[in-house]
Amino acid sequence: MYMETKTKIIIGSIVGVIVIAMIILIASITTVPTGYVGVKTRFGQVQDDVIQEGFNLKAPFIESIVKIDCRTQKYEIATEASSKDLQKISNLKVVVNYNVDKNNANNLYKEVGKDYQTVLIEPAILESIKQGISQYTAEETITKRSEVADVINNLLKEKLQDKGVLVTALNITDLSFSEEFDTAVEQKQIVEQETQKAQYELE
């Protein structure tokens, strides 16, 4: 009877050790999906190194892994802006492609957190748009649209590159003015056409 009880205790202890070992092993393994990096935190503090995609080991129970998406992401924004000659652009739509720099993902998370799109990227886009548009007249924003987009893109890159965000493309998808401005442009075109007609008739 004594031997049987002792055997049960030993078996129970072995099973307990195995279960604990499995729990520790599971807690020591983490997986980072393709296109992501893992930011390591220890007792809530962000560590200097990041872990790459695939299986990785971490200190069980004291380290956590925050997964940051580093794939190319698209952000669309609609806003208003004023041109160099103080004409209001009532509907300005811009599409930005960006991705988080894998080498600086830990600093981005440390300074901004996971909601970096709302906290960091959106305000930077809005500021860059207003700053870029203000360098061109209303007419130039139409005739030099690609150039305006390049200027805004460069301004945005300057604002975000040191923060750990890489801008890969920026396009102006829609640009329209107030009804008053459209009417003024139409009247201007009519006057020009009538002037050319009068000149032709005079010749």
Secondary structure, 3 states (H helix, E strand, C coil): CHHHHHHHHHHHHHHHHHHHHHHHHHHHEEEECCCEEEEEEECCEEEEEEECCEEEECCCCCEEEEEEECCCEEEEEEEEEECCCCCEEEEEEEEEEEEECHHHHHHHHHHCCCCHHHHHHHHHHHHHHHHHHCCCCHHHHHHCHHHHHHHHHHHHHHHHHHHCEEEEEEEEEEEEECHHHHHHHHHHHHHHHHHHHHHHHHC
